[in-house]
Amino acid sequence: MMSPLIVRPEAEEDIKEAYLWYEGQRLGLGEDFLLCVEEGLAKIQRNPEMYTIVHRDIRRILIRRFPFGIFYIASSEKLVVLAVLHGQRDPNRWKERA
């Protein structure tokens, strides 16, 4: 049985901001970004322990085609997505959400 996936409001806002930016670059690119994020979230749910620990108990999966990482905490009861951030962003931005 898969642990429930909880996407924190801050992470939802990260996704929305990136979607709007990509959609502004080229119509449909934001949709492609969302599909790649959803694919990353599905991978986390299937195998949460597989991805690299980047700080304390926070793990990161890099999403396909876009320079973004999904930062999350995996416990036996649930998976919590803290942030979805561009690879060049300040790392303290997701650390302060832990």
N, CA, C and O of each residue as an XYZ file, in Angstrom:
392
protein
N       0.844     -1.200      0.000
C       0.000      0.000      0.000
C       0.887      1.260      0.000
O       1.874      1.348      0.730
N       0.503      2.217     -0.833
C       1.284      3.447     -0.935
C       0.912      4.422      0.172
O      -0.247      4.527      0.572
N       1.922      5.127      0.653
C       1.677      6.175      1.636
C       0.985      7.346      0.954
O       1.256      7.631     -0.213
N       0.083      8.037      1.677
C      -0.560      9.203      1.065
C       0.468     10.303      0.784
O       1.419     10.497      1.541
N       0.251     11.006     -0.310
C       1.136     12.085     -0.730
C       0.477     13.419     -0.366
O      -0.641     13.713     -0.790
N       1.189     14.208      0.421
C       0.686     15.518      0.839
C       1.584     16.574      0.207
O       2.793     16.593      0.440
N       0.988     17.449     -0.594
C       1.737     18.544     -1.212
C       1.403     19.807     -0.418
O       0.272     20.294     -0.438
N       2.406     20.319      0.274
C       2.188     21.519      1.086
C       1.784     22.706      0.207
O       2.172     22.772     -0.960
N       1.005     23.644      0.762
C       0.582     24.820     -0.022
C       1.747     25.587     -0.649
O       1.628     26.095     -1.764
N       2.873     25.671      0.064
C       4.043     26.383     -0.486
C       4.554     25.679     -1.739
O       4.959     26.330     -2.701
N       4.533     24.339     -1.723
C       4.979     23.575     -2.891
C       3.987     23.732     -4.042
O       4.387     23.813     -5.204
N       2.692     23.773     -3.718
C       1.679     24.016     -4.747
C       1.909     25.376     -5.402
O       1.752     25.522     -6.614
N       2.280     26.364     -4.599
C       2.569     27.710     -5.111
C       3.813     27.683     -6.008
O       3.843     28.350     -7.043
N       4.838     26.917     -5.618
C       6.031     26.756     -6.454
C       5.645     26.219     -7.838
O       6.099     26.722     -8.865
N       4.806     25.198     -7.837
C       4.382     24.561     -9.089
C       3.598     25.555     -9.937
O       3.816     25.657    -11.144
N       2.688     26.284     -9.305
C       1.868     27.262    -10.022
C       2.730     28.360    -10.651
O       2.527     28.730    -11.808
N       3.687     28.874     -9.884
C       4.583     29.923    -10.407
C       5.363     29.427    -11.612
O       5.457     30.124    -12.623
N       5.923     28.228    -11.512
C       6.712     27.674    -12.618
C       5.817     27.401    -13.829
O       6.211     27.662    -14.965
N       4.615     26.876    -13.583
C       3.666     26.618    -14.670
C       3.387     27.909    -15.433
O       3.463     27.940    -16.662
N       3.063     28.972    -14.699
C       2.736     30.246    -15.339
C       3.929     30.804    -16.114
O       3.760     31.353    -17.203
N       5.132     30.665    -15.559
C       6.325     31.155    -16.241
C       6.543     30.396    -17.547
O       6.757     31.004    -18.596
N       6.488     29.060    -17.480
C       6.707     28.255    -18.686
C       5.607     28.485    -19.718
O       5.874     28.544    -20.919
N       4.391     28.612    -19.251
C       3.268     28.844    -20.163
C       3.440     30.200    -20.867
O       3.055     30.360    -22.025
N       4.020     31.171    -20.152
C       4.304     32.481    -20.742
C       5.417     32.439    -21.769
O       5.471     33.276    -22.670
N       6.316     31.454    -21.634
C       7.404     31.300    -22.607
C       6.880     30.715    -23.917
O       7.218     31.176    -25.007
N       6.045     29.685    -23.775
C       5.469     29.044    -24.957
C       4.197     28.315    -24.541
O       4.199     27.539    -23.585
N       3.134     28.567    -25.252
C       1.852     27.933    -24.954
C       2.021     26.412    -24.963
O       2.531     25.842    -25.929
N       1.595     25.771    -23.893
C       1.703     24.313    -23.788
C       2.920     23.854    -22.992
O       2.947     22.725    -22.501
N       3.933     24.723    -22.860
C       5.134     24.330    -22.118
C       4.828     24.174    -20.632
O       5.397     23.306    -19.969
N       3.936     25.006    -20.108
C       3.509     24.872    -18.711
C       2.830     23.533    -18.465
O       3.037     22.896    -17.432
N       2.014     23.113    -19.436
C       1.348     21.805    -19.325
C       2.381     20.679    -19.311
O       2.259     19.718    -18.550
N       3.406     20.813    -20.169
C       4.480     19.809    -20.176
C       5.169     19.756    -18.815
O       5.486     18.680    -18.307
N       5.395     20.932    -18.233
C       6.016     20.997    -16.908
C       5.160     20.245    -15.880
O       5.678     19.453    -15.093
N       3.844     20.501    -15.896
C       2.950     19.821    -14.938
C       3.000     18.305    -15.103
O       3.005     17.569    -14.116
N       3.036     17.840    -16.349
C       3.112     16.394    -16.584
C       4.395     15.810    -16.002
O       4.378     14.724    -15.421
N       5.512     16.533    -16.157
C       6.785     16.054    -15.622
C       6.786     16.067    -14.088
O       7.368     15.180    -13.463
N       6.141     17.065    -13.483
C       6.011     17.101    -12.019
C       5.160     15.913    -11.551
O       5.514     15.228    -10.592
N       4.035     15.678    -12.240
C       3.173     14.550    -11.864
C       3.917     13.227    -11.976
O       3.756     12.346    -11.132
N       4.736     13.086    -13.021
C       5.541     11.884    -13.190
C       6.516     11.728    -12.009
O       6.688     10.629    -11.482
N       7.148     12.837    -11.602
C       8.051     12.801    -10.454
C       7.337     12.408     -9.172
O       7.857     11.624     -8.379
N       6.146     12.955     -8.972
C       5.362     12.617     -7.774
C       4.982     11.138     -7.768
O       5.011     10.488     -6.723
N       4.628     10.612     -8.933
C       4.285      9.184     -9.032
C       5.499      8.311     -8.705
O       5.365      7.281     -8.045
N       6.689      8.725     -9.171
C       7.909      7.974     -8.864
C       8.189      7.978     -7.368
O       8.594      6.959     -6.808
N       7.976      9.123     -6.719
C       8.164      9.220     -5.271
C       7.238      8.229     -4.560
O       7.654      7.522     -3.643
N       5.983      8.192     -4.997
C       5.025      7.299     -4.342
C       5.389      5.834     -4.535
O       5.210      5.019     -3.630
N       5.902      5.502     -5.717
C       6.264      4.108     -5.984
C       7.489      3.663     -5.200
O       7.558      2.524     -4.739
N       8.469      4.577     -5.048
C       9.727      4.179     -4.432
C      10.348      5.357     -3.672
O      11.368      5.896     -4.102
N       9.749      5.759     -2.556
C      10.179      6.984     -1.868
C      11.601      6.956     -1.326
O      12.225      8.009     -1.192
N      12.122      5.787     -1.015
C      13.459      5.697     -0.425
C      14.576      5.746     -1.471
O      15.753      5.806     -1.117
N      14.218      5.722     -2.736
C      15.205      5.605     -3.806
C      16.009      6.888     -4.036
O      17.133      6.831     -4.536
N      15.452      8.025     -3.682
C      16.063      9.289     -4.081
C      16.969      9.862     -2.997
O      16.840      9.544     -1.815
N      17.878     10.707     -3.432
C      18.973     11.208     -2.613
C      18.513     12.044     -1.431
O      17.642     12.904     -1.567
N      19.108     11.783     -0.260
C      18.904     12.645      0.900
C      19.813     13.859      0.706
O      21.022     13.719      0.525
N      19.214     15.051      0.747
C      19.999     16.268      0.506
C      20.221     17.090      1.780
O      21.109     17.942      1.822
N      19.415     16.835      2.818
C      19.541     17.589      4.067
C      18.693     16.884      5.124
O      17.493     16.686      4.935
N      19.322     16.509      6.231
C      18.625     15.759      7.293
C      17.791     14.633      6.694
O      18.350     13.690      6.135
N      16.454     14.710      6.799
C      15.609     13.641      6.253
C      14.893     14.079      4.973
O      13.912     13.457      4.566
N      15.376     15.133      4.348
C      14.751     15.641      3.126
C      15.422     15.001      1.909
O      16.646     14.997      1.779
N      14.587     14.466      1.033
C      15.065     13.848     -0.200
C      14.695     14.730     -1.394
O      13.829     15.600     -1.308
N      15.385     14.473     -2.516
C      15.095     15.241     -3.725
C      15.094     14.315     -4.924
O      15.960     13.453     -5.072
N      14.102     14.513     -5.777
C      14.074     13.875     -7.092
C      14.134     14.999     -8.117
O      13.435     16.004     -7.993
N      14.969     14.821     -9.122
C      15.035     15.794    -10.216
C      13.997     15.391    -11.251
O      13.880     14.218    -11.605
N      13.241     16.382    -11.734
C      12.207     16.031    -12.707
C      12.784     16.054    -14.121
O      13.750     16.761    -14.409
N      12.178     15.280    -14.967
C      12.616     15.115    -16.348
C      12.344     16.387    -17.153
O      11.306     17.027    -16.984
N      13.288     16.749    -18.033
C      13.161     17.839    -19.017
C      13.241     19.249    -18.440
O      13.481     20.193    -19.194
N      13.052     19.425    -17.157
C      13.054     20.765    -16.560
C      14.059     20.791    -15.408
O      14.230     19.790    -14.711
N      14.724     21.932    -15.206
C      15.767     21.990    -14.160
C      15.194     22.212    -12.760
O      15.585     23.143    -12.056
N      14.267     21.346    -12.374
C      13.593     21.473    -11.085
C      13.777     20.224    -10.249
O      13.941     19.125    -10.778
N      13.746     20.406     -8.937
C      13.769     19.287     -8.009
C      12.517     19.320     -7.148
O      12.003     20.388     -6.816
N      12.037     18.143     -6.794
C      10.934     18.005     -5.848
C      11.565     17.585     -4.525
O      12.204     16.536     -4.446
N      11.388     18.392     -3.496
C      11.956     18.136     -2.169
C      10.856     17.582     -1.280
O       9.777     18.164     -1.177
N      11.140     16.438     -0.631
C      10.089     15.785      0.153
C      10.674     15.035      1.338
O      11.868     14.745      1.403
N       9.780     14.734      2.270
C      10.114     13.901      3.424
C       9.258     12.647      3.334
O       8.044     12.720      3.144
N       9.909     11.491      3.472
C       9.199     10.213      3.419
C       9.211      9.584      4.800
O      10.272      9.368      5.386
N       8.023      9.291      5.318
C       7.916      8.516      6.553
C       7.045      7.299      6.241
O       6.512      7.184      5.138
N       6.902      6.408      7.193
C       6.100      5.212      6.934
C       4.613      5.555      6.789
O       3.858      4.802      6.175
N       4.195      6.694      7.356
C       2.773      7.044      7.301
C       2.403      7.917      6.107
O       1.287      7.835      5.595
N       3.367      8.777      5.652
C       3.004      9.719      4.594
C       4.250     10.251      3.889
O       5.375     10.119      4.372
N       4.006     10.847      2.747
C       5.038     11.531      1.972
C       4.625     13.005      1.908
O       3.510     13.328      1.500
N       5.532     13.886      2.315
C       5.202     15.314      2.347
C       6.124     16.067      1.391
O       7.343     16.073      1.565
N       5.531     16.699      0.384
C       6.295     17.505     -0.566
C       6.430     18.907      0.020
O       5.438     19.593      0.266
N       7.685     19.319      0.239
C       7.975     20.622      0.848
C       8.117     21.722     -0.186
O       7.689     22.854      0.040
N       8.722     21.390     -1.325
C       9.036     22.422     -2.312
C       9.255     21.788     -3.677
O       9.635     20.623     -3.791
N       9.004     22.588     -4.710
C       9.325     22.216     -6.091
C      10.052     23.428     -6.650
O       9.429     24.415     -7.040
N      11.391     23.341     -6.687
C      12.188     24.531     -6.985
C      13.189     24.309     -8.109
O      13.674     23.202     -8.340
N      13.476     25.405     -8.796
C      14.487     25.420     -9.849
C      15.844     25.097     -9.232
O      16.125     25.511     -8.107
N      16.670     24.376     -9.942
C      17.968     23.955     -9.437
C      18.908     25.090     -9.080
O      19.819     24.907     -8.273
N      18.702     26.266     -9.670
C      19.582     27.403     -9.389
C      19.060     28.296     -8.264
O      19.687     29.305     -7.940
N      17.922     27.942     -7.664
C      17.365     28.766     -6.596
C      18.156     28.582     -5.309
O      18.907     27.618     -5.161
N      17.984     29.496     -4.401
C      18.664     29.467     -3.109
C      18.239     28.219     -2.333
O      17.049     28.038     -2.074
N      19.193     27.348     -1.953
C      18.813     26.116     -1.233
C      18.173     26.381      0.125
O      17.452     25.526      0.639
N      18.421     27.542      0.710
C      17.786     27.832      1.997
C      16.278     27.981      1.857
O      15.545     27.874      2.840
N      15.818     28.227      0.645
C      14.383     28.387      0.426
C      13.619     27.116      0.793
O      12.545     27.189      1.390
N      14.170     25.945      0.436
C      13.466     24.723      0.829
C      13.869     24.261      2.213
O      13.070     23.625      2.899
N      15.092     24.563      2.646
C      15.520     24.134      3.981
C      14.659     24.781      5.070
O      14.355     24.146      6.080
N      14.274     26.022      4.872
C      13.483     26.699      5.903
C      12.066     26.145      5.990
O      11.351     26.426      6.951
N      11.660     25.371      5.009
C      10.323     24.758      5.041
C      10.307     23.458      5.825
O       9.241     22.956      6.180
N      11.479     22.912      6.096
C      11.558     21.642      6.821
C      11.097     21.869      8.198
O      11.074     20.938      9.003
